[in-house]
Amino acid sequence: HEQQQQEEQQEQQEQEQHDDGFDHHQPEVMLIDFELSGPNYRGYDIMKLFRKLPKASQEAPMRDFLGKYAQQQNVPEGKERETFVDDLLEECRRIEPLTWLEAVTFFALIVHIKPDQQSEWIRLGTDRWTAHLESKTAMLS
């Protein structure tokens, strides 16, 4: 009886220590990238995570991620979830050019803040501008 009381006491202490809303027996992965996220459309922040992948290998990991995102949003399985993922993938693709344009703006400004690395900032800004130009047709289609 004493052992049972000790186990109950320990369980109660663990519950108090972990009173953060998470089930610590069912670990979750939460993706929070404070550098790449902001008060944007979800497709914008999601696309920033995947935009550097080669286009040919981008879709499968994005669909997998978006499927898990849909699950966390409690979108029912089946056709409804498939449509949700398709629509969100389209949102990500259409907003991609703006994610590159934001980076262009950053590198254009950082040149003036840290001029000692000017050639690197210009190289990176030019690379992002090229990516913007290559992706902007998706925004218009």
C-alpha positions, -999 to +999 in steps of 0.1 A: +000+000+000+029+024+008+045+017-025+013+026-043+010+058-024+046+067-033+039+060-070+008+081-069+027+109-052+055+107-078+029+107-106+013+138-091+047+156-088+055+147-124+021+161-135+027+193-116+062+196-132+047+191-166+016+212-163+023+228-197-005+213-218+017+186-234+014+149-230+050+140-223+043+104-229+034+113-265+063+135-276+056+161-303+078+180-326+070+217-329+087+237-356+093+273-345+118+292-365+118+327-351+143+338-378+122+328-407+087+333-394+066+364-387+031+378-389+026+365-424+003+342-443+010+306-434+021+298-469+047+325-467+064+311-436+061+275-448+075+284-482+105+300-465+114+266-450+113+248-484+123+273-510+159+264-511+152+228-520+157+219-557+123+223-574+124+186-586+127+173-550+106+200-532+071+186-536+073+153-516+087+168-484+063+198-487+033+175-491+045+154-461+049+185-440+016+200-451-002+168-444+011+169-408+002+206-406-033+197-417-035+169-391-025+195-364-052+218-377-077+189-372-086+187-409-104+154-414-085+126-433-094+117-468-106+140-496-109+171-473-073+168-461-061+162-496-078+193-508-065+213-479-029+202-487-034+209-524-047+244-517-020+252-492+007+239-515-007+263-542-007+292-516+030+284-509+039+283-546+022+316-554+037+335-525+073+321-530+084+352-551+076+375-522+098+354-498+128+359-522+120+396-525+121+400-487+156+385-488+167+409-516+155+438-495+174+425-465+207+422-484+202+456-500+200+471-466+227+451-448+252+464-473+249+498-457+250+485-421+279+461-426+299+475-455+330+455-447+313+424-462+297+443-491+308+418-518+292+389-500+259+408-494+258+418-530+264+382-541+236+369-518+212+397-528+219+389-565+213+352-559+179+360-542+169+384-569+176+357-595+154+332-575+127+359-573+127+364-610+126+326-616+097+321-593+075+351-600+056+335-629+040+312-602+025+343-585+009+355-617-005+322-629 
